[in-house]
Amino acid sequence: MLRPMRFNSSNLTIKRRTAVVATDFLRRDDKMAALLPAIERMASLQKDCAAALPAMFKYAEILAFEAGLLTLALPNAALAAKLKQQIPQLQSTLARRGWQVDQVKLKVQMVKAAEIKEQMRALSLPEAAVTAFDALGDSLEASTQNGPLIAALKAMVARRRMP
């Protein structure tokens, strides 16, 4: 039976959910509790795969592992081709960790967003450079050709000197 939700100050606080909370939830229900060992096994295998090939498993996920067949999902064919070359290394590392992986099957499907592009880094100028640009803007002749350049220099200096 569903109860209406009441909002008070204790309900409005945001609580961070952890893996412990999720496993406690799964243990409460008998049918869900039966899935817990399989979930823990897959999580352990994912962790071991990520330790074996950290760069590749940033984007890869395990879909299934049954009877020695490991099925992996990758977001694009380029990553699948790179991982295909490293399958022997993955199998040997997993064998040392106790996983019997006879065959690895790769499936190209978007599992999670792959942020392959590097983040733009913010550029900063030392105060000496900002002062030099300010002096350059003051020293340029005020003409129609130099007007936009002087305005751009002054705007940049004003932005850089803001607190």
Backbone bond lengths (Angstrom), bond angles and torsions (degrees), N, CA, C in turn:
res aa  C-N    CA-C-N  psi(-1)  N-CA   C-N-CA  omega(-1)  CA-C   N-CA-C  phi
1 M - - - 1.451 - - 1.524 108.59 -
2 L 1.311 116.02 133.46 1.449 120.87 -178.98 1.516 110.32 -88.79
3 R 1.314 114.92 135.41 1.457 119.96 176.92 1.518 108.94 -103.70
4 P 1.327 117.44 146.38 1.461 118.22 175.50 1.522 109.33 -66.75
5 M 1.305 115.58 142.40 1.458 119.67 -177.86 1.515 109.84 -86.48
6 R 1.295 115.00 131.62 1.459 120.63 178.12 1.516 108.34 -104.20
7 F 1.310 114.55 136.39 1.454 119.30 -179.86 1.517 109.79 -102.54
8 N 1.292 115.38 122.84 1.449 120.92 171.05 1.520 106.91 -140.00
9 S 1.281 117.50 -176.84 1.462 120.05 -173.71 1.518 112.25 -63.36
10 S 1.340 118.76 -31.45 1.458 119.37 -179.79 1.530 111.42 -73.96
11 N 1.350 118.62 -30.34 1.463 120.95 177.94 1.513 111.85 -74.86
12 L 1.302 117.80 -25.13 1.450 120.78 -175.64 1.520 113.56 -83.94
13 T 1.308 117.77 -11.11 1.454 118.81 177.23 1.514 108.63 -74.49
14 I 1.289 115.54 134.72 1.460 120.74 -178.12 1.515 108.68 -85.44
15 K 1.341 114.89 122.35 1.456 119.98 179.42 1.518 108.38 -105.59
16 R 1.302 115.85 135.51 1.448 120.80 178.94 1.527 109.39 -78.36
17 R 1.313 116.14 125.51 1.461 120.23 -179.95 1.521 108.58 -85.10
18 T 1.294 115.49 136.64 1.453 120.66 -178.87 1.514 109.63 -118.37
19 A 1.322 115.34 171.73 1.458 120.29 178.26 1.525 110.34 -63.67
20 V 1.316 117.64 -30.80 1.463 121.15 179.38 1.523 109.88 -64.43
21 V 1.319 117.75 -41.47 1.458 121.45 178.84 1.525 109.68 -63.86
22 A 1.331 117.78 -40.71 1.461 121.04 179.75 1.523 111.20 -65.85
23 T 1.311 117.46 -43.13 1.466 118.95 179.87 1.527 111.07 -68.43
24 D 1.323 117.57 -35.49 1.467 119.80 175.82 1.525 110.76 -61.72
25 F 1.322 116.40 -40.04 1.453 121.41 177.70 1.527 110.64 -62.43
26 L 1.336 116.29 -44.36 1.465 120.23 -179.80 1.524 112.08 -65.53
27 R 1.320 117.30 -35.43 1.468 120.82 -178.11 1.531 112.31 -69.92
28 R 1.316 118.36 -23.83 1.467 121.40 -177.43 1.526 112.54 -67.75
29 D 1.308 118.13 -32.54 1.454 122.55 -177.27 1.527 108.93 -102.90
30 D 1.314 117.54 131.53 1.466 121.74 -176.96 1.530 112.29 -61.21
31 K 1.322 116.60 -43.35 1.467 119.81 -178.42 1.528 110.99 -67.96
32 M 1.301 116.27 -39.12 1.465 120.17 178.76 1.524 110.92 -71.90
33 A 1.305 116.75 -35.39 1.460 120.99 -179.52 1.521 111.06 -62.86
34 A 1.325 117.52 -29.29 1.462 120.99 178.02 1.527 111.40 -66.63
35 L 1.336 117.46 -24.82 1.463 121.71 179.05 1.525 113.10 -81.71
36 L 1.308 116.65 -18.80 1.460 120.86 -173.61 1.530 114.30 -57.27
37 P 1.336 120.85 -45.24 1.465 119.08 178.48 1.534 113.08 -60.81
38 A 1.333 116.85 -38.90 1.460 120.28 178.56 1.528 110.99 -66.52
39 I 1.315 116.53 -39.32 1.466 120.64 178.79 1.524 110.08 -65.29
40 E 1.323 116.63 -44.03 1.464 119.97 179.78 1.526 111.05 -64.63
41 R 1.341 116.76 -37.56 1.470 121.03 178.77 1.526 110.50 -64.77
42 M 1.331 117.18 -45.19 1.474 120.72 179.60 1.521 111.24 -65.83
43 A 1.320 117.23 -38.45 1.463 120.47 178.16 1.525 110.32 -65.37
44 S 1.313 116.89 -39.03 1.460 120.93 178.61 1.532 110.70 -66.48
45 L 1.324 116.49 -40.86 1.471 120.43 177.72 1.523 110.72 -65.78
46 Q 1.324 117.93 -41.69 1.470 121.63 177.85 1.522 109.73 -60.86
47 K 1.322 116.90 -41.14 1.467 121.40 179.89 1.528 110.82 -65.85
48 D 1.329 117.13 -41.68 1.461 120.49 178.68 1.531 111.80 -67.66
49 C 1.322 116.93 -37.65 1.473 120.40 176.49 1.522 110.80 -65.25
50 A 1.327 116.18 -41.23 1.469 120.48 179.17 1.525 110.90 -65.91
51 A 1.327 116.89 -33.55 1.465 119.77 177.15 1.516 110.56 -71.46
52 A 1.335 117.99 -33.02 1.459 121.62 -179.29 1.524 111.48 -72.36
53 L 1.317 117.48 -44.90 1.470 122.59 -178.79 1.532 109.25 -134.73
54 P 1.335 117.78 77.61 1.470 119.59 -173.49 1.523 114.38 -61.03
55 A 1.327 118.21 -37.63 1.464 119.71 -177.64 1.528 111.51 -67.82
56 M 1.326 117.25 -36.25 1.464 120.62 -177.74 1.531 111.63 -77.53
57 F 1.322 116.74 -38.91 1.461 119.48 -174.54 1.522 112.53 -85.14
58 K 1.333 116.30 9.27 1.451 119.49 169.64 1.527 108.74 -68.28
59 Y 1.345 116.43 -29.73 1.459 122.07 -176.76 1.529 113.13 -114.06
60 A 1.320 118.84 -14.91 1.467 121.95 -175.51 1.518 111.11 -92.07
61 E 1.321 115.25 152.60 1.462 121.20 175.27 1.513 109.10 -136.90
62 I 1.311 115.90 149.77 1.448 121.43 178.05 1.525 108.77 -83.66
63 L 1.324 115.36 126.90 1.462 120.05 176.66 1.522 110.93 -92.60
64 A 1.342 116.29 -42.30 1.464 119.56 -177.80 1.523 109.59 -157.91
65 F 1.332 114.68 155.89 1.455 121.53 173.32 1.520 107.47 -147.08
66 E 1.331 115.61 102.52 1.459 121.37 -178.99 1.518 109.43 -139.70
67 A 1.320 116.29 134.77 1.463 124.09 174.33 1.528 112.65 50.64
68 G 1.319 116.94 42.21 1.461 121.18 177.22 1.512 114.95 81.62
69 L 1.330 118.68 0.10 1.459 122.85 178.87 1.518 109.00 -102.02
70 L 1.324 115.72 115.61 1.464 122.56 178.75 1.524 108.12 -100.88
71 T 1.319 117.61 120.26 1.463 122.50 179.26 1.520 108.56 -107.43
72 L 1.333 114.85 123.40 1.463 121.37 -177.37 1.522 110.54 -116.31
73 A 1.321 116.39 145.64 1.460 122.79 175.77 1.514 108.47 -108.60
74 L 1.337 115.47 132.57 1.467 121.97 178.06 1.525 108.46 -128.00
75 P 1.343 117.61 148.89 1.464 119.48 -174.28 1.523 115.46 -74.92
76 N 1.349 118.92 -20.11 1.459 119.21 179.66 1.527 110.94 -153.73
77 A 1.324 115.33 165.74 1.463 121.57 -175.13 1.527 112.28 -68.35
78 A 1.323 117.50 -30.25 1.466 120.32 -179.85 1.532 110.64 -64.08
79 L 1.323 116.59 -44.77 1.463 119.76 177.72 1.523 111.18 -67.34
80 A 1.323 117.02 -34.84 1.465 120.60 177.67 1.522 110.42 -64.06
81 A 1.326 116.71 -40.73 1.466 120.30 178.94 1.525 111.16 -65.41
82 K 1.317 116.71 -40.53 1.471 120.06 178.24 1.529 110.95 -65.62
83 L 1.325 116.43 -42.38 1.461 119.77 -179.27 1.522 111.23 -68.70
84 K 1.322 116.76 -33.67 1.464 120.71 179.74 1.528 110.57 -59.09
85 Q 1.322 116.82 -35.37 1.465 120.87 178.54 1.525 111.77 -70.13
86 Q 1.313 117.95 -23.27 1.461 121.78 -175.38 1.526 112.97 -104.38
87 I 1.329 117.27 9.59 1.467 120.41 -179.76 1.527 112.69 -60.18
88 P 1.340 119.97 -43.26 1.477 118.23 178.64 1.532 113.04 -59.38
89 Q 1.325 116.82 -39.82 1.464 120.53 177.69 1.529 110.32 -64.30
90 L 1.335 116.58 -41.90 1.460 121.11 178.91 1.522 110.65 -62.72
91 Q 1.340 116.98 -45.18 1.461 120.57 -178.93 1.529 111.52 -63.42
92 S 1.323 117.04 -41.88 1.471 118.95 -179.32 1.527 111.31 -68.13
93 T 1.319 117.69 -39.06 1.461 120.63 178.44 1.524 110.70 -65.74
94 L 1.332 116.59 -43.14 1.467 119.86 179.06 1.526 110.93 -66.75
95 A 1.339 118.09 -34.40 1.467 120.99 177.66 1.527 110.79 -64.21
96 R 1.331 116.58 -39.17 1.471 120.25 177.29 1.523 111.25 -65.52
97 R 1.322 117.16 -27.11 1.468 121.26 -179.82 1.528 112.47 -91.62
98 G 1.343 116.55 3.17 1.450 120.00 174.53 1.517 115.92 98.61
99 W 1.315 118.90 8.34 1.463 122.01 179.19 1.529 108.63 -98.88
100 Q 1.316 117.59 127.72 1.461 122.09 177.84 1.525 108.33 -93.65
101 V 1.337 116.38 94.56 1.463 122.14 -179.23 1.529 107.32 -109.67
102 D 1.339 116.03 107.70 1.459 121.09 -179.17 1.524 111.80 -87.86
103 Q 1.324 116.26 -32.05 1.457 120.75 -174.88 1.523 108.79 -145.99
104 V 1.335 115.40 145.28 1.465 121.02 177.57 1.529 107.69 -122.31
105 K 1.311 115.18 126.40 1.463 121.72 178.70 1.522 108.01 -111.96
106 L 1.328 116.43 131.79 1.462 121.45 -178.71 1.521 110.07 -108.70
107 K 1.322 116.21 133.38 1.463 122.02 175.89 1.525 107.96 -122.06
108 V 1.315 115.02 131.61 1.462 119.75 177.31 1.518 107.58 -92.12
109 Q 1.312 115.04 110.91 1.466 121.49 175.74 1.516 107.74 -158.22
110 M 1.294 115.32 145.96 1.452 120.01 -177.97 1.516 108.88 -74.26
111 V 1.332 116.04 113.20 1.451 120.96 -179.48 1.512 109.66 -100.95
112 K 1.294 116.02 -50.88 1.455 121.10 176.51 1.518 107.78 -140.33
113 A 1.282 116.27 156.99 1.453 120.60 -176.87 1.514 110.37 -62.14
114 A 1.313 115.94 127.05 1.458 121.07 179.45 1.521 108.64 -97.76
115 E 1.294 116.28 111.15 1.456 121.01 177.68 1.515 108.05 -92.51
116 I 1.315 115.03 84.88 1.446 120.05 -176.70 1.525 110.07 -84.21
117 K 1.311 117.51 -27.08 1.458 120.37 178.87 1.523 109.95 -70.48
118 E 1.303 115.22 140.17 1.450 119.29 177.56 1.527 109.17 -77.11
119 Q 1.304 115.04 148.22 1.457 120.39 179.05 1.528 109.41 -70.51
120 M 1.310 115.40 141.42 1.464 119.86 176.36 1.520 108.06 -70.06
121 R 1.285 115.57 133.00 1.459 118.16 178.24 1.524 109.44 -95.48
122 A 1.281 114.94 144.71 1.458 120.59 -179.04 1.530 108.92 -76.57
123 L 1.294 115.04 130.53 1.452 119.37 179.16 1.521 109.17 -90.35
124 S 1.299 115.66 141.37 1.458 119.53 177.36 1.519 108.27 -126.68
125 L 1.297 114.38 146.29 1.460 120.71 178.43 1.522 109.44 -111.07
126 P 1.311 116.47 138.21 1.464 118.08 174.50 1.534 110.08 -67.02
127 E 1.310 115.92 157.59 1.469 120.81 -178.11 1.530 111.40 -59.14
128 A 1.323 117.49 -32.95 1.472 120.53 178.95 1.530 110.66 -63.25
129 A 1.325 117.90 -37.61 1.459 121.57 179.17 1.526 110.53 -69.53
130 V 1.329 116.78 -40.79 1.466 120.57 178.59 1.525 109.78 -63.16
131 T 1.316 116.44 -41.71 1.474 120.93 177.86 1.532 110.68 -63.57
132 A 1.336 116.74 -39.40 1.464 120.70 178.95 1.529 110.94 -65.50
133 F 1.349 117.52 -40.98 1.465 119.99 177.20 1.527 111.05 -65.89
134 D 1.323 117.22 -36.50 1.457 121.43 177.21 1.529 110.17 -63.79
135 A 1.330 116.26 -43.98 1.469 120.65 178.32 1.523 111.16 -65.06
136 L 1.339 117.23 -37.70 1.459 121.00 177.84 1.520 110.58 -63.17
137 G 1.345 116.77 -43.31 1.461 120.43 178.53 1.517 111.88 -61.90
138 D 1.355 117.14 -35.45 1.466 121.01 178.56 1.524 112.23 -74.30
139 S 1.338 117.01 -30.69 1.468 119.89 -174.23 1.527 113.29 -86.24
140 L 1.320 119.04 -15.87 1.458 120.59 -179.84 1.525 110.79 -72.03
141 E 1.335 114.38 144.88 1.460 120.58 178.50 1.526 109.43 -70.02
142 A 1.321 117.16 133.54 1.462 122.29 -178.70 1.524 109.31 -77.47
143 S 1.319 116.95 89.97 1.464 122.24 177.97 1.526 108.62 -125.05
144 T 1.333 116.22 172.91 1.462 119.30 179.89 1.530 111.19 -66.40
145 Q 1.327 116.47 -31.83 1.464 119.55 178.59 1.526 111.50 -71.76
146 N 1.337 117.12 -40.04 1.464 121.03 -176.86 1.529 113.22 -84.68
147 G 1.309 118.71 -11.65 1.462 122.38 -176.44 1.520 113.70 -54.10
148 P 1.351 118.14 -53.16 1.478 118.50 179.81 1.537 112.81 -62.91
149 L 1.337 117.38 -36.19 1.464 120.43 178.91 1.521 111.12 -66.29
150 I 1.332 116.58 -44.14 1.464 120.45 178.72 1.529 110.25 -62.46
151 A 1.340 116.98 -42.84 1.463 120.71 179.37 1.537 110.84 -63.39
152 A 1.333 116.90 -40.24 1.464 120.31 179.32 1.529 110.59 -66.78
153 L 1.327 117.20 -40.66 1.464 120.23 178.53 1.528 110.93 -63.82
154 K 1.320 116.58 -44.28 1.467 120.28 -179.75 1.532 110.86 -64.53
155 A 1.345 117.49 -39.74 1.464 120.83 179.36 1.528 110.51 -65.99
156 M 1.330 117.07 -41.34 1.457 120.39 179.52 1.528 110.64 -64.56
157 V 1.328 116.62 -43.23 1.474 120.55 179.59 1.532 109.91 -63.47
158 A 1.324 116.17 -41.41 1.482 119.42 179.61 1.524 110.79 -64.18
159 R 1.351 117.97 -40.10 1.460 120.86 178.22 1.518 111.62 -65.04
160 R 1.326 116.80 -41.23 1.474 120.66 -176.75 1.524 112.85 -72.90
161 R 1.303 117.19 -24.24 1.469 120.24 -177.77 1.514 112.11 -95.94
162 M 1.318 117.77 1.99 1.480 120.23 177.20 1.516 107.93 -69.68
163 P 1.362 116.94 143.98 1.469 119.10 -178.69 1.503 114.07 -70.06
